[in-house]
């Protein structure tokens, strides 16, 4: 079996219950540098979350001294956290690894017997799909346009 052509480690996503409180902590407390602030919604987000009508906001922050690695804070207005569902609903959401060809990578995963959670979808201008490790940790496989290999680079860092 041929190797999968990973390009870079891109980012870690953290799902938060209060975006402004989290931003204060990560930006003002830890000293991370804001890169982008976007609203998210649409069919791709519905597919990724498994929730029709999902919508939220994401703020990306560059980790100084770590190249182009970022932490992305995501807050969902729908589905909301109130009341919180059972189980872990906030905190570390996923790690993200970029690839050059999302469709070829998806096919390679299937050929290896891996089970992507869904086919690749577009969310916020990038294409992605998710797999889980044996313990259920989510790993995002992502393709950025324009030759970018990380979320920070794609967002202008």
N, C-alpha and C positions, 0 to 999 in steps of 0.2 A: 504494500500500500504506500502511495506517495505521501510526502509530508504536506501538512496544511500550511499555506503561506500566510502566517501571521505577519502583520506589519509593525505593530507597536502596542504597548499598554496605553490605553486612552484615559480612563477615568473610573472613579468609584461614585456610585449614586447613593445618596442617603435620603430616605423618605422621612419627612419631618411633619410634626403636628402643628407647628406654628412657624411659618416661614420667616417672619421678621425677627423672632427670637433667635432662630437658628442662624440667620444672616448676621445678627449682632455677635453671636458667639464665634462663628467661623471667620468673619471679616475683621471685626473689631478686636476680638479676643485672640484668635490664632494668627491674625495678620495675613489671611489669604486675600488675593487680589480679584475683585469681580471682573468677569469676562463677558458675561451675557445674562440677560434676564428676558425670558420668553414665556408666552402663553402657549399652552398645549391643548389640543383637542382634535377631533376628527376620527375617521375610520381606523387609521393606523394606531392611534392611542387606544381606541376601543378594543382593537385586536390584542394589543400588548397587555392591557390590563384585564381583559375579559369582562369589561363593564361597558354596556352601551351608554353613550353620552358622557364618557369620562372627560374630565377637563381639569386643568391645573396650571401651575406656574413652576418654572425651573430656573434656578440661578446657578450659573457655573462660576467657580472660583479657582484661580490658578494657585498651585502650591509653589511658593517662591523657592528657588533652589532645586526644584525637582524636574527640570526640563519643561516639558509641555504636559505634565500630568495635572489633572484637575479633580476637584470634588464638586459634584453637582447635587444641589439641594432641590428636592422635588416635593411639592405640596399639592395634594388633590383637593379641589373643591367638591368634586364628585368622582368617585365615592368619598363621602366625608368621613371624618374620624369620630363623629358624634352620633350615637354612642360608639365607642371603639369596638370593632369586631373581636371575636375571640382569637387568640394567637398573636403572633408578632406582626404588627402592622406598621410600625415605624422603625427607624434605624437603618442599618446597612441594607441596601436593596439589591445591588448587583455590582460585579466588576465588569469592565468592558474591554474587549480586545478587538482591535481593528484588523480588517482584511481588505485585500484589493478587489476581490470579486465575491460578493455576498452569495450569489446564486451558486457558483462553483463550490464555495465552502459549505453551503447548505447541503448540496448533493454529496459532497465528501463525507459530511457527518452522517447522512443517511446510509451511505455505503459502508461506513464503519460500525453501523448498528446503533448509533446514537439516536436519540429521539428529541429533535427540536420541538419546542412547545407549539410552534406554529410556523408557517412559511414566512419568508422575509416580508416585512412591511415598511412603509415610509412613515416616519414620525419627525416632524420639525425639520424636514429637508434632508434627513439621512435615512439610510436603509439598515434594518436590523432584524435579528431574530434571537431567541433565547434558548438555552439548554440549561439543564440542572445537573449538578454533580450528584454523586450517590447519596449525599445527605440532604439534597434539596436546595443547595445554594445556587442562586441564579447567576448565569454567565451570559452577558450580552455579547453577541458577535455583531460588529457594526462596520458599515462601509460609508466613508465620508467622500463627498465629491471633491473635485479639484486636486486630487493627489494627496490630500491631508491624511495624517495617520492618527491624530488625536483630536478630541473635542476642543481642547484649548487652541490648537493650531487652526482648526476649522472655524473657530470663533474669533480669530484675529490675534491671538497671543504671539 
